Amino acid sequence: MINNLINYLIKILSLKKFQFINDYFLHIILRAKGYKNHGSFKDTGEDLFLKKVLKFKLKTCLDIGAHSGEYSQMLIKKFNANVIAFEPMKNSFKNLLIIKKKEPLRFFPYNLALSNKIGYVSIFFPNKNSQLSTLCANYKKINFLKNKKFRSRKIKVITLDYFVKNNLYLFRNGIDFIKIDTEGYDCSVLLGGINTIKRFKPKFIQFEMNYHNIFNSINIYKIYQFFKTYKIYRILPFNNGFLEVDPNRPENNIFHLSNYILVKKNIKFL
């Protein structure tokens, strides 16, 4: 009886004239599953994540794509950790220098972009302070960006492995946490730090999956192939927790903004 009712509802809702209803509920469901996830740290669930990992006493953290340093400041305040931050946009980097003056022994900002190679690439940005700055040239294919006027300039990129190799003194306590927010470039950053991750075995790695990745042919399945010693969780919005995901399932490879954390398998996280 219940199956018959469900099939009847599906039959009705699958009519073309009712697709707007499906789109509306799909939007709500995706938000509840941790997709289209943006806003304040509480809205995204990152606030709860930082509270959860407080007991692990993180000593050295990387903030890659630090922008104005809000996340870095939270790491310093909550964990009394050393934070090494990377931000390629010069205007945003000025804010990091202000934090450096307040936290000279805890905060180490670098006006650098990280990638999976060393060389020069174009960075695209609508304005000098925008959080939408990206190294992904396909930004014009994204519907909420295509009407924005972007400028570009050439910048140097290096790998995390190269940076660590040449600045080992910063990592005498290892690396406990890596946060990456690079507007679609997160996978390239991760691949450029594979040797560093294998060497220091950070407890937690946070990264984003978003619209850019559909054009780069990057998904959770591909990323996870390099991190089999970790479990992967999607952060649920409004501090509602964390959902362990199977990277092999298609519903976990949706190209909407979502925040993921890789957690070492030997760590009791939940």
LUMNU-517710 format. One line per 4 residues: number of its first residue (from 1); their letters; for each residue y, x, z of N, C-alpha, C. Coordinates in nm, 4 decimals. Layout:
NUM) A) Y,X,Z,Y,X,Z,Y,X,Z ~ ...
***
This chain:
1) MINN) -0.1205,0.0826,0.0000,0.0000,0.0000,0.0000,0.1261,0.0865,0.0000 ~ 0.1295,0.1884,0.0910,0.2469,0.2752,0.0999,0.2646,0.3544,-0.0293 ~ 0.1527,0.4065,-0.0837,0.1605,0.4824,-0.2086,0.2116,0.3966,-0.3237 ~ 0.1678,0.2720,-0.3256,0.2138,0.1799,-0.4298,0.3638,0.1563,-0.4198
5) LINY) 0.4126,0.1427,-0.2943,0.5551,0.1208,-0.2728,0.6352,0.2435,-0.3164 ~ 0.5837,0.3624,-0.2798,0.6516,0.4862,-0.3186,0.6574,0.4994,-0.4708 ~ 0.5465,0.4717,-0.5362,0.5429,0.4802,-0.6822,0.6387,0.3808,-0.7470 ~ 0.6515,0.2643,-0.6859,0.7444,0.1627,-0.7387,0.8882,0.2116,-0.7257
9) LIKI) 0.9203,0.2691,-0.6088,1.0558,0.3214,-0.5880,1.0872,0.4338,-0.6859 ~ 0.9880,0.5212,-0.7076,1.0078,0.6308,-0.8021,1.0306,0.5760,-0.9432 ~ 0.9551,0.4742,-0.9767,0.9681,0.4129,-1.1098,1.1090,0.3568,-1.1297 ~ 1.1609,0.2917,-1.0256,1.2952,0.2342,-1.0343,1.4015,0.3442,-1.0381
13) LSLK) 1.3893,0.4406,-0.9445,1.4903,0.5453,-0.9341,1.4876,0.6424,-1.0521 ~ 1.3773,0.6457,-1.1241,1.3698,0.7350,-1.2397,1.4397,0.6777,-1.3627 ~ 1.4858,0.5533,-1.3538,1.5626,0.4962,-1.4637,1.6913,0.5760,-1.4822 ~ 1.7320,0.5912,-1.6056,1.8492,0.6734,-1.6362,1.9741,0.6255,-1.5626
17) KFQF) 1.9904,0.4950,-1.5493,2.1125,0.4407,-1.4873,2.1202,0.4688,-1.3379 ~ 2.0071,0.5099,-1.2766,2.0071,0.5377,-1.1330,2.0057,0.6883,-1.1022 ~ 2.0205,0.7718,-1.2042,2.0144,0.9153,-1.1799,2.1292,0.9655,-1.0926 ~ 2.2426,0.8943,-1.0948,2.3539,0.9358,-1.0087,2.3161,0.9225,-0.8614
21) INDY) 2.2309,0.8252,-0.8303,2.1831,0.8103,-0.6924,2.0945,0.9285,-0.6552 ~ 2.0057,0.9664,-0.7467,1.9189,1.0824,-0.7227,2.0013,1.2091,-0.7028 ~ 2.1054,1.2244,-0.7852,2.1911,1.3424,-0.7732,2.2597,1.3461,-0.6371 ~ 2.3031,1.2324,-0.5888,2.3723,1.2248,-0.4594,2.2771,1.2643,-0.3466
25) FLHI) 2.1578,1.2058,-0.3467,2.0627,1.2371,-0.2399,2.0083,1.3796,-0.2523 ~ 1.9965,1.4279,-0.3753,1.9526,1.5664,-0.3949,2.0537,1.6630,-0.3340 ~ 2.1822,1.6339,-0.3526,2.2865,1.7167,-0.2937,2.2730,1.7210,-0.1409 ~ 2.2526,1.6050,-0.0805,2.2389,1.5970,0.0653,2.1155,1.6738,0.1125
29) ILRA) 2.0036,1.6550,0.0417,1.8781,1.7207,0.0804,1.8895,1.8720,0.0672 ~ 1.9522,1.9178,-0.0408,1.9695,2.0619,-0.0590,2.0542,2.1208,0.0528 ~ 2.1615,2.0516,0.0908,2.2438,2.1001,0.2031,2.1604,2.1092,0.3310 ~ 2.0796,2.0054,0.3567,1.9989,2.0024,0.4787,1.8913,2.1105,0.4788
33) KGYK) 1.8484,2.1549,0.3597,1.7461,2.2589,0.3487,1.8052,2.4002,0.3513 ~ 1.9377,2.4091,0.3609,2.0011,2.5400,0.3690,2.0590,2.5902,0.2384 ~ 2.0631,2.5045,0.1363,2.1265,2.5401,0.0099,2.2707,2.4885,0.0092 ~ 2.3494,2.5365,-0.0856,2.4928,2.5020,-0.0900,2.5545,2.5285,0.0470
37) NHGS) 2.5147,2.6403,0.1052,2.5437,2.6686,0.2462,2.6614,2.7654,0.2580 ~ 2.7769,2.7135,0.2954,2.8961,2.7975,0.3100,2.9877,2.7370,0.4152 ~ 3.0883,2.8135,0.4529,3.1824,2.7657,0.5539,3.1955,2.8637,0.6683 ~ 3.2248,2.8122,0.7870,3.2379,2.8970,0.9053,3.1003,2.9499,0.9450
41) FKDT) 3.0980,3.0455,1.0363,2.9710,3.1010,1.0817,2.8822,2.9946,1.1459 ~ 2.9435,2.8958,1.2107,2.8653,2.7865,1.2693,2.8103,2.6962,1.1598 ~ 2.8942,2.6676,1.0598,2.8499,2.5817,0.9484,2.7315,2.6440,0.8749 ~ 2.7355,2.7747,0.8540,2.6285,2.8412,0.7785,2.5056,2.8704,0.8645
45) GEDL) 2.5209,2.8650,0.9963,2.4093,2.8982,1.0851,2.4040,3.0448,1.1229 ~ 2.4959,3.1249,1.0702,2.4968,3.2689,1.1002,2.5325,3.2958,1.2464 ~ 2.6096,3.2061,1.3050,2.6454,3.2199,1.4462,2.5195,3.2172,1.5329 ~ 2.4296,3.1228,1.5058,2.3040,3.1142,1.5818,2.2169,3.2362,1.5557
49) FLKK) 2.2158,3.2837,1.4322,2.1371,3.4028,1.3991,2.1802,3.5215,1.4848 ~ 2.3109,3.5437,1.4954,2.3602,3.6557,1.5753,2.3280,3.6376,1.7229 ~ 2.3312,3.5139,1.7702,2.2928,3.4884,1.9100,2.1443,3.5179,1.9306 ~ 2.0625,3.4849,1.8310,1.9180,3.5065,1.8399,1.8821,3.6541,1.8481
53) VLKF) 1.9550,3.7357,1.7725,1.9187,3.8779,1.7657,1.9904,3.9608,1.8720 ~ 2.0696,3.8948,1.9559,2.1433,3.9656,2.0603,2.0500,4.0461,2.1514 ~ 1.9318,3.9904,2.1788,1.8377,4.0568,2.2693,1.7776,4.1842,2.2111 ~ 1.7937,4.2051,2.0818,1.7351,4.3235,2.0191,1.8283,4.4455,2.0247
57) KLKT) 1.9473,4.4266,2.0816,2.0394,4.5372,2.1089,2.0596,4.6261,1.9857 ~ 2.1149,4.5667,1.8821,2.1391,4.6393,1.7583,2.2413,4.7509,1.7803 ~ 2.2082,4.8705,1.7396,2.2961,4.9861,1.7621,2.3782,5.0222,1.6388 ~ 2.3132,5.0198,1.5227,2.3826,5.0556,1.3992,2.3611,4.9457,1.2957
61) CLDI) 2.4712,4.8923,1.2428,2.4647,4.7820,1.1468,2.5440,4.8183,1.0215 ~ 2.4993,4.7688,0.9081,2.5716,4.7857,0.7828,2.6265,4.6509,0.7387 ~ 2.7537,4.6488,0.7023,2.8171,4.5286,0.6483,2.8570,4.5607,0.5050 ~ 2.7747,4.5181,0.4100,2.7946,4.5522,0.2690,2.8572,4.4320,0.1982
65) GAHS) 2.9783,4.4511,0.1486,3.0595,4.3396,0.1018,3.1338,4.2814,0.2207 ~ 3.2080,4.3685,0.2905,3.2665,4.3313,0.4202,3.3903,4.2437,0.4076 ~ 3.4518,4.2407,0.2916,3.5756,4.1667,0.2670,3.6801,4.2044,0.3725 ~ 3.7277,4.1097,0.4526,3.8336,4.1394,0.5495,3.7795,4.1837,0.6843
69) GEYS) 3.6456,4.1881,0.6992,3.5861,4.2439,0.8202,3.5530,4.1453,0.9301 ~ 3.5544,4.0167,0.8996,3.5255,3.9167,1.0025,3.3848,3.9338,1.0597 ~ 3.2876,3.9544,0.9711,3.1492,3.9715,1.0169,3.1359,4.1017,1.0960 ~ 3.2000,4.2059,1.0474,3.1948,4.3349,1.1176,3.2473,4.3219,1.2604
73) QMLI) 3.3575,4.2505,1.2748,3.4161,4.2338,1.4077,3.3222,4.1582,1.5011 ~ 3.2494,4.0610,1.4465,3.1524,3.9888,1.5278,3.0407,4.0809,1.5749 ~ 2.9952,4.1685,1.4876,2.8886,4.2627,1.5237,2.9353,4.3594,1.6327 ~ 3.0582,4.4061,1.6201,3.1129,4.4975,1.7213,3.1283,4.4252,1.8549
77) KKFN) 3.1822,4.3032,1.8497,3.2096,4.2272,1.9723,3.0810,4.1851,2.0422 ~ 2.9853,4.1309,1.9665,2.8636,4.0759,2.0268,2.7654,4.1847,2.0700 ~ 2.7553,4.2926,1.9910,2.6502,4.3908,2.0140,2.7023,4.5259,2.0632 ~ 2.8340,4.5421,2.0599,2.8899,4.6740,2.0899,2.8271,4.7788,1.9986
81) ANVI) 2.7993,4.7352,1.8758,2.7277,4.8191,1.7797,2.8244,4.9053,1.6989 ~ 2.7713,5.0116,1.6410,2.8436,5.0861,1.5389,2.8247,5.0127,1.4072 ~ 2.9345,4.9886,1.3365,2.9279,4.9157,1.2097,2.9830,5.0021,1.0977 ~ 2.9024,5.0195,0.9939,2.9430,5.0920,0.8741,2.9649,4.9876,0.7661
85) AFEP) 3.0882,4.9756,0.7192,3.1258,4.8667,0.6288,3.1642,4.9197,0.4912 ~ 3.1277,4.8431,0.3881,3.1579,4.8797,0.2499,3.2344,4.7652,0.1844 ~ 3.3484,4.7967,0.1246,3.4301,4.6959,0.0574,3.5060,4.7627,-0.0574 ~ 3.4800,4.7220,-0.1828,3.5433,4.7886,-0.2972,3.6865,4.7442,-0.3267
89) MKNS) 3.7254,4.6221,-0.2835,3.8594,4.5718,-0.3141,3.9624,4.6339,-0.2199 ~ 4.0642,4.6976,-0.2786,4.1585,4.7761,-0.1994,4.2390,4.6907,-0.1018 ~ 4.2789,4.5703,-0.1443,4.3567,4.4852,-0.0538,4.2754,4.4433,0.0675 ~ 4.1509,4.4044,0.0457,4.0632,4.3675,0.1562,4.0349,4.4881,0.2450
93) FKNL) 4.0220,4.6032,0.1812,3.9923,4.7253,0.2562,4.1044,4.7593,0.3545 ~ 4.2280,4.7230,0.3215,4.3399,4.7469,0.4132,4.3163,4.6784,0.5475 ~ 4.2557,4.5587,0.5442,4.2234,4.4877,0.6691,4.1192,4.5648,0.7495 ~ 4.0268,4.6292,0.6779,3.9244,4.7079,0.7472,3.9868,4.8287,0.8168
97) LIIK) 4.0908,4.8849,0.7573,4.1580,4.9993,0.8193,4.2295,4.9579,0.9482 ~ 4.2762,4.8341,0.9529,4.3381,4.7824,1.0758,4.2340,4.7730,1.1866 ~ 4.1138,4.7249,1.1507,4.0045,4.7178,1.2487,3.9663,4.8577,1.2940 ~ 3.9674,4.9519,1.2000,3.9337,5.0912,1.2326,4.0260,5.1465,1.3414
101) KKEP) 4.1538,5.1120,1.3355,4.2496,5.1593,1.4361,4.2171,5.1032,1.5746 ~ 4.1642,4.9797,1.5766,4.1304,4.9153,1.7043,3.9959,4.9638,1.7571 ~ 3.9065,4.9993,1.6646,3.7703,5.0382,1.7032,3.7339,5.1726,1.6377 ~ 3.8058,5.2801,1.6712,3.7840,5.4080,1.6012,3.6462,5.4690,1.6228
105) LRFF) 3.5807,5.4357,1.7336,3.4501,5.4956,1.7635,3.3339,5.4055,1.7228 ~ 3.3638,5.2836,1.6806,3.2589,5.1865,1.6486,3.2565,5.1446,1.5023 ~ 3.3689,5.1611,1.4347,3.3825,5.1034,1.3008,3.4117,5.2124,1.1986 ~ 3.3329,5.2117,1.0892,3.3436,5.3159,0.9876,3.3488,5.2495,0.8488
109) PYNL) 3.4698,5.2197,0.8004,3.4832,5.1502,0.6718,3.4901,5.2461,0.5533 ~ 3.4334,5.2034,0.4402,3.4357,5.2834,0.3179,3.4757,5.1944,0.2009 ~ 3.5722,5.2438,0.1240,3.6206,5.1708,0.0071,3.5282,5.2009,-0.1113 ~ 3.4060,5.1466,-0.0999,3.3000,5.1753,-0.1968,3.2243,5.0481,-0.2334
113) ALSN) 3.1654,5.0489,-0.3518,3.0729,4.9435,-0.3934,2.9335,5.0041,-0.4051 ~ 2.8338,4.9300,-0.3600,2.6956,4.9764,-0.3674,2.6214,4.9030,-0.4783 ~ 2.5276,4.9735,-0.5400,2.4500,4.9175,-0.6502,2.3116,4.9810,-0.6483 ~ 2.2362,4.9630,-0.7570,2.1050,5.0261,-0.7707,2.1128,5.1527,-0.8566
117) KIGY) 2.2361,5.1939,-0.8874,2.2560,5.3136,-0.9688,2.3914,5.3749,-0.9337 ~ 2.4125,5.4959,-0.9823,2.5397,5.5636,-0.9630,2.6121,5.5684,-1.0970 ~ 2.7390,5.5278,-1.0969,2.8138,5.5260,-1.2217,2.9410,5.4454,-1.2073 ~ 2.9886,5.3904,-1.3177,3.1102,5.3100,-1.3182,3.0803,5.1730,-1.3784
121) VSIF) 3.1287,5.0693,-1.3142,3.1108,4.9329,-1.3637,3.2426,4.8579,-1.3470 ~ 3.2502,4.7400,-1.4059,3.3687,4.6552,-1.3904,3.3504,4.5617,-1.2722 ~ 3.4553,4.5454,-1.1932,3.4557,4.4428,-1.0894,3.5520,4.3335,-1.1354 ~ 3.5125,4.2078,-1.1187,3.5896,4.0936,-1.1669,3.6441,4.0177,-1.0461
125) FPNK) 3.7705,3.9761,-1.0518,3.8319,3.9112,-0.9365,3.9453,3.8194,-0.9819 ~ 3.9568,3.6991,-0.9196,4.0667,3.6081,-0.9527,4.1985,3.6513,-0.8898 ~ 4.1911,3.7163,-0.7724,4.3086,3.7760,-0.7095,4.2603,3.8892,-0.6190 ~ 4.3530,3.9705,-0.5732,4.3167,4.0935,-0.5022,4.2562,4.0689,-0.3646
129) NSQL) 4.2711,3.9457,-0.3114,4.2168,3.9155,-0.1785,4.0988,3.8194,-0.1830 ~ 4.0506,3.7884,-0.3018,3.9494,3.6840,-0.3160,3.8118,3.7265,-0.2661 ~ 3.7428,3.6310,-0.2033,3.6042,3.6519,-0.1644,3.5095,3.6315,-0.2822 ~ 3.5622,3.5917,-0.3968,3.4802,3.5664,-0.5155,3.4661,3.6903,-0.6036
133) STLC) 3.5221,3.8019,-0.5623,3.5109,3.9256,-0.6402,3.3645,3.9603,-0.6613 ~ 3.3302,3.9977,-0.7835,3.1895,4.0214,-0.8160,3.1730,4.1317,-0.9197 ~ 3.0579,4.1959,-0.9156,3.0216,4.2937,-1.0176,2.9380,4.2291,-1.1282 ~ 2.9123,4.1004,-1.1172,2.8310,4.0277,-1.2156,2.9197,3.9770,-1.3283
137) ANYK) 2.8977,4.0278,-1.4487,2.9815,3.9908,-1.5624,2.9575,3.8480,-1.6091 ~ 2.8520,3.7841,-1.5597,2.8198,3.6485,-1.6041,2.8927,3.5410,-1.5248 ~ 2.9933,3.5787,-1.4483,3.0619,3.4815,-1.3631,3.1196,3.3642,-1.4432 ~ 3.1523,3.3850,-1.5716,3.2117,3.2788,-1.6527,3.1154,3.1632,-1.6785
141) KINF) 2.9862,3.1870,-1.6584,2.8871,3.0820,-1.6797,2.8778,2.9866,-1.5608 ~ 2.9406,3.0210,-1.4505,2.9330,2.9402,-1.3290,3.0427,2.8346,-1.3329 ~ 3.0026,2.7080,-1.3189,3.0963,2.5993,-1.3466,3.2208,2.6003,-1.2593 ~ 3.2077,2.6382,-1.1303,3.3262,2.6343,-1.0448,3.4130,2.7600,-1.0591
145) LKNK) 3.3711,2.8527,-1.1453,3.4497,2.9742,-1.1692,3.5085,2.9794,-1.3097 ~ 3.4521,2.9039,-1.4023,3.4881,2.9223,-1.5431,3.6343,2.8902,-1.5745 ~ 3.6984,2.8067,-1.4909,3.8392,2.7736,-1.5152,3.9357,2.8635,-1.4387 ~ 3.8809,2.9556,-1.3594,3.9660,3.0498,-1.2878,3.9972,3.1698,-1.3768
149) KFRS) 4.1162,3.2217,-1.3623,4.1551,3.3397,-1.4390,4.1148,3.4654,-1.3629 ~ 4.0222,3.5386,-1.4198,3.9737,3.6615,-1.3579,4.0341,3.7840,-1.4264 ~ 4.0593,3.8836,-1.3462,4.0964,4.0149,-1.3987,3.9817,4.1106,-1.3710 ~ 3.9908,4.2308,-1.4232,3.8840,4.3277,-1.3984,3.9400,4.4688,-1.3947
153) RKIK) 3.8674,4.5566,-1.3309,3.8995,4.6991,-1.3340,3.7702,4.7775,-1.3136 ~ 3.7701,4.9006,-1.3560,3.6531,4.9867,-1.3419,3.6504,5.0479,-1.2024 ~ 3.5343,5.0478,-1.1413,3.5178,5.1132,-1.0114,3.3897,5.1958,-1.0133 ~ 3.3836,5.2907,-0.9237,3.2632,5.3710,-0.9097,3.1650,5.3001,-0.8188
157) VITL) 3.0363,5.3028,-0.8543,2.9322,5.2485,-0.7672,2.8343,5.3607,-0.7335 ~ 2.7820,5.3540,-0.6118,2.6779,5.4470,-0.5695,2.5655,5.3654,-0.5064 ~ 2.4570,5.4301,-0.4737,2.3474,5.3602,-0.4071,2.3555,5.3831,-0.2564 ~ 2.2956,5.2920,-0.1820,2.2875,5.3099,-0.0373,2.2077,5.4361,-0.0053
161) DYFV) 2.1016,5.4610,-0.0811,2.0212,5.5818,-0.0593,2.1070,5.7077,-0.0731 ~ 2.1925,5.7113,-0.1734,2.2792,5.8270,-0.1963,2.3779,5.8418,-0.0808 ~ 2.4375,5.7308,-0.0386,2.5351,5.7365,0.0707,2.4705,5.7873,0.1992 ~ 2.3545,5.7329,0.2325,2.2871,5.7723,0.3563,2.2496,5.9202,0.3524
165) KNNL) 2.1970,5.9645,0.2403,2.1557,6.1047,0.2250,2.2726,6.2002,0.2499 ~ 2.3935,6.1580,0.2107,2.5105,6.2441,0.2233,2.5926,6.2184,0.3495 ~ 2.5485,6.1241,0.4316,2.6204,6.0926,0.5554,2.5227,6.0675,0.6695 ~ 2.4235,6.1518,0.6801,2.3166,6.1313,0.7786,2.3672,6.1271,0.9225
169) YLFR) 2.4790,6.1921,0.9488,2.5314,6.1946,1.0861,2.5649,6.0547,1.1367 ~ 2.5928,5.9620,1.0438,2.6251,5.8244,1.0838,2.5009,5.7472,1.1283 ~ 2.3834,5.7995,1.0956,2.2600,5.7240,1.1154,2.1658,5.7915,1.2146 ~ 2.2248,5.8645,1.3095,2.1409,5.9320,1.4096,2.0657,5.8329,1.4977
173) NGID) 2.1155,5.7084,1.5073,2.0444,5.6028,1.5815,1.9675,5.5093,1.4885 ~ 1.9504,5.5512,1.3635,1.8781,5.4688,1.2673,1.9653,5.3575,1.2121 ~ 1.9012,5.2536,1.1588,1.9693,5.1337,1.1104,1.8915,5.0131,1.1626 ~ 1.9584,4.9248,1.2338,1.8923,4.8078,1.2909,1.9112,4.6813,1.2080
177) FIKI) 2.0265,4.6721,1.1405,2.0594,4.5472,1.0710,2.1435,4.5786,0.9476 ~ 2.1084,4.5128,0.8362,2.1858,4.5233,0.7128,2.2278,4.3836,0.6705 ~ 2.3562,4.3626,0.6549,2.4073,4.2349,0.6031,2.4692,4.2607,0.4655 ~ 2.4307,4.1803,0.3666,2.4804,4.1975,0.2301,2.5410,4.0663,0.1807
181) DTEG) 2.6630,4.0742,0.1306,2.7303,3.9579,0.0726,2.8147,4.0084,-0.0433 ~ 2.7545,4.0119,-0.1632,2.8197,4.0763,-0.2768,2.8278,3.9854,-0.3995 ~ 2.8309,3.8552,-0.3763,2.8511,3.7582,-0.4847,2.7573,3.7819,-0.6030 ~ 2.6279,3.7718,-0.5749,2.5283,3.7798,-0.6805,2.4714,3.9176,-0.7063
185) YDCS) 2.5224,4.0187,-0.6361,2.4782,4.1564,-0.6594,2.3850,4.2070,-0.5498 ~ 2.3443,4.1166,-0.4601,2.2679,4.1558,-0.3411,2.1377,4.2272,-0.3747 ~ 2.0673,4.1789,-0.4772,1.9396,4.2399,-0.5139,1.9593,4.3839,-0.5605 ~ 2.0636,4.4094,-0.6384,2.0922,4.5459,-0.6839,2.1205,4.6372,-0.5658
189) VLLG) 2.1944,4.5854,-0.4669,2.2234,4.6636,-0.3460,2.0935,4.6972,-0.2730 ~ 2.0060,4.5978,-0.2589,1.8779,4.6197,-0.1914,1.7934,4.7241,-0.2633 ~ 1.7861,4.7143,-0.3948,1.7044,4.8083,-0.4720,1.7607,4.9504,-0.4639 ~ 1.8916,4.9616,-0.4496,1.9527,5.0926,-0.4352,1.9360,5.1516,-0.2963
193) GINT) 1.8769,5.0741,-0.2065,1.8556,5.1213,-0.0701,1.7106,5.1189,-0.0275 ~ 1.6193,5.1100,-0.1226,1.4765,5.0994,-0.0916,1.4282,5.2152,-0.0045 ~ 1.4648,5.3369,-0.0395,1.4186,5.4529,0.0378,1.4769,5.4532,0.1787 ~ 1.6023,5.4115,0.1904,1.6669,5.4020,0.3218,1.5962,5.2989,0.4090
197) IKRF) 1.5622,5.1853,0.3502,1.4942,5.0784,0.4242,1.3541,5.1238,0.4664 ~ 1.2845,5.1939,0.3778,1.1519,5.2458,0.4130,1.1607,5.3490,0.5243 ~ 1.2668,5.4272,0.5224,1.2822,5.5355,0.6210,1.3199,5.4821,0.7594 ~ 1.4201,5.3927,0.7638,1.4736,5.3494,0.8932,1.4155,5.2166,0.9427
201) KPKF) 1.3499,5.1430,0.8519,1.2838,5.0167,0.8892,1.3745,4.9246,0.9716 ~ 1.4880,4.8834,0.9156,1.5777,4.7945,0.9908,1.5066,4.6666,1.0343 ~ 1.5399,4.6201,1.1529,1.4749,4.5009,1.2069,1.5079,4.3762,1.1257 ~ 1.6334,4.3689,1.0793,1.6804,4.2490,1.0102,1.7624,4.2888,0.8876
205) IQFE) 1.7446,4.2123,0.7794,1.8266,4.2271,0.6593,1.8715,4.0875,0.6178 ~ 2.0007,4.0671,0.6089,2.0534,3.9375,0.5648,2.1120,3.9512,0.4247 ~ 2.0828,3.8533,0.3376,2.1402,3.8550,0.2033,2.1580,3.7125,0.1533 ~ 2.2277,3.6991,0.0426,2.2530,3.5675,-0.0174,2.1744,3.5506,-0.1471
209) MNYH) 2.1382,3.4267,-0.1739,2.0883,3.3891,-0.3060,2.1859,3.2839,-0.3583 ~ 2.2415,3.3074,-0.4761,2.3375,3.2090,-0.5266,2.3300,3.1925,-0.6782 ~ 2.4268,3.1201,-0.7289,2.4335,3.0774,-0.8690,2.4224,3.1954,-0.9660 ~ 2.4818,3.3088,-0.9307,2.4809,3.4255,-1.0193,2.3389,3.4668,-1.0581
213) NIFN) 2.2458,3.4512,-0.9654,2.1118,3.5063,-0.9858,2.0338,3.4406,-1.0990 ~ 2.0678,3.3174,-1.1304,1.9960,3.2492,-1.2393,2.0178,3.3235,-1.3719 ~ 2.1347,3.3829,-1.3885,2.1662,3.4545,-1.5132,2.1158,3.5978,-1.5099 ~ 2.0851,3.6477,-1.3891,2.0306,3.7831,-1.3756,1.8789,3.7836,-1.3673
217) SINI) 1.8183,3.6645,-1.3747,1.6725,3.6489,-1.3628,1.6207,3.7068,-1.2314 ~ 1.6952,3.6826,-1.1235,1.6563,3.7276,-0.9906,1.6259,3.6062,-0.9051 ~ 1.5143,3.6088,-0.8345,1.4812,3.4995,-0.7422,1.4195,3.5571,-0.6148 ~ 1.3908,3.4681,-0.5208,1.3345,3.5112,-0.3929,1.1993,3.5785,-0.4130
221) YKIY) 1.1199,3.5275,-0.5050,0.9888,3.5860,-0.5326,1.0024,3.7325,-0.5734 ~ 1.0946,3.7614,-0.6660,1.1121,3.8990,-0.7145,1.1614,3.9907,-0.6034 ~ 1.2575,3.9420,-0.5258,1.3112,4.0245,-0.4175,1.2031,4.0576,-0.3161 ~ 1.1213,3.9583,-0.2832,1.0229,3.9757,-0.1761,0.9133,4.0759,-0.2121
225) QFFK) 0.8923,4.1015,-0.3417,0.7887,4.1963,-0.3819,0.8133,4.3358,-0.3259 ~ 0.9399,4.3649,-0.2913,0.9744,4.4973,-0.2386,0.9734,4.5016,-0.0858 ~ 0.9470,4.3867,-0.0217,0.9622,4.3794,0.1239,0.8434,4.3083,0.1887 ~ 0.7240,4.3543,0.1567,0.6032,4.2882,0.2058,0.5804,4.3091,0.3555
229) TYKI) 0.6521,4.4032,0.4162,0.6372,4.4257,0.5611,0.7326,4.3371,0.6424 ~ 0.8004,4.2473,0.5734,0.8949,4.1557,0.6366,0.8505,4.0104,0.6178 ~ 0.8941,3.9248,0.7084,0.8885,3.7807,0.6868,1.0252,3.7376,0.6367 ~ 1.0291,3.6288,0.5610,1.1565,3.5844,0.5060,1.1890,3.4435,0.5554
233) YRIL) 1.3129,3.4258,0.6007,1.3588,3.2977,0.6542,1.4863,3.2559,0.5820 ~ 1.5022,3.1246,0.5634,1.6290,3.0699,0.5156,1.7052,3.0175,0.6363 ~ 1.8340,3.0494,0.6445,1.9155,3.0036,0.7561,1.9593,2.8599,0.7298 ~ 1.9308,2.7716,0.8236,1.9690,2.6310,0.8106,2.1126,2.6122,0.8589
237) PFNN) 2.1849,2.5166,0.7999,2.3265,2.4999,0.8347,2.3470,2.4391,0.9734 ~ 2.4693,2.4510,1.0221,2.5138,2.3907,1.1476,2.4295,2.4376,1.2667 ~ 2.3881,2.5651,1.2626,2.3118,2.6255,1.3723,2.1838,2.5488,1.4050 ~ 2.1181,2.4984,1.2999,1.9952,2.4213,1.3199,1.8687,2.5053,1.3086
241) GFLE) 1.8841,2.6371,1.3018,1.7655,2.7213,1.3074,1.7338,2.7920,1.1775 ~ 1.6067,2.8305,1.1651,1.5621,2.9174,1.0562,1.4280,2.8674,1.0050 ~ 1.4138,2.8628,0.8748,1.2928,2.8112,0.8128,1.2200,2.9247,0.7426 ~ 1.0998,2.9597,0.7912,1.0210,3.0608,0.7213,0.9778,3.0043,0.5870
245) VDPN) 0.9952,3.0823,0.4821,0.9683,3.0317,0.3481,0.8599,3.1132,0.2794 ~ 0.7874,3.0467,0.1922,0.6882,3.1106,0.1066,0.7571,3.1429,-0.0254 ~ 0.7802,3.2710,-0.0577,0.8543,3.3068,-0.1797,0.7821,3.2682,-0.3083 ~ 0.6538,3.2317,-0.2991,0.5781,3.1945,-0.4183,0.6030,3.0503,-0.4625
249) RPEN) 0.6617,2.9699,-0.3746,0.6787,2.8280,-0.4061,0.8108,2.8038,-0.4801 ~ 0.8091,2.7197,-0.5842,0.9295,2.6982,-0.6656,1.0459,2.6383,-0.5877 ~ 1.0175,2.5538,-0.4875,1.1271,2.4915,-0.4120,1.2006,2.5910,-0.3232 ~ 1.1453,2.7106,-0.3094,1.2139,2.8156,-0.2341,1.2852,2.9152,-0.3255
253) NIFH) 1.2901,2.8831,-0.4536,1.3568,2.9691,-0.5513,1.4649,2.8908,-0.6260 ~ 1.5465,2.8212,-0.5487,1.6544,2.7390,-0.6042,1.7828,2.8215,-0.6074 ~ 1.8559,2.8114,-0.7171,1.9737,2.8963,-0.7371,2.1012,2.8285,-0.6888 ~ 2.1028,2.7910,-0.5624,2.2249,2.7454,-0.4978,2.2501,2.8378,-0.3803
257) LSNY) 2.3742,2.8461,-0.3391,2.4110,2.9377,-0.2316,2.3273,2.9128,-0.1070 ~ 2.2557,3.0155,-0.0648,2.1734,3.0065,0.0560,2.1662,3.1444,0.1201 ~ 2.1531,3.1456,0.2515,2.1486,3.2699,0.3280,2.0067,3.2959,0.3762 ~ 1.9571,3.4162,0.3507,1.8208,3.4532,0.3892,1.8238,3.5725,0.4833
261) ILVK) 1.7217,3.5794,0.5674,1.7047,3.6974,0.6514,1.5610,3.7476,0.6375 ~ 1.5487,3.8777,0.6197,1.4195,3.9457,0.6237,1.4017,3.9987,0.7651 ~ 1.2883,3.9679,0.8256,1.2601,4.0080,0.9635,1.1307,4.0869,0.9652 ~ 1.1337,4.2067,1.0241,1.0125,4.2879,1.0329,0.8985,4.2069,1.0957
265) KNIK) 0.7806,4.2172,1.0380,0.6682,4.1353,1.0815,0.6238,4.1645,1.2253 ~ 0.6575,4.2814,1.2762,0.6154,4.3146,1.4134,0.7167,4.2655,1.5171 ~ 0.8185,4.1918,1.4729,0.9222,4.1420,1.5641,0.8999,3.9931,1.5909 ~ 0.9053,3.9553,1.7189,0.8970,3.8143,1.7561,1.0358,3.7556,1.7481
269) FL) 1.0627,3.6910,1.6380,1.1985,3.6417,1.6106,1.2192,3.5009,1.6654 ~ 1.1258,3.4111,1.6390,1.1405,3.2725,1.6829,1.0589,3.2471,1.8095
***
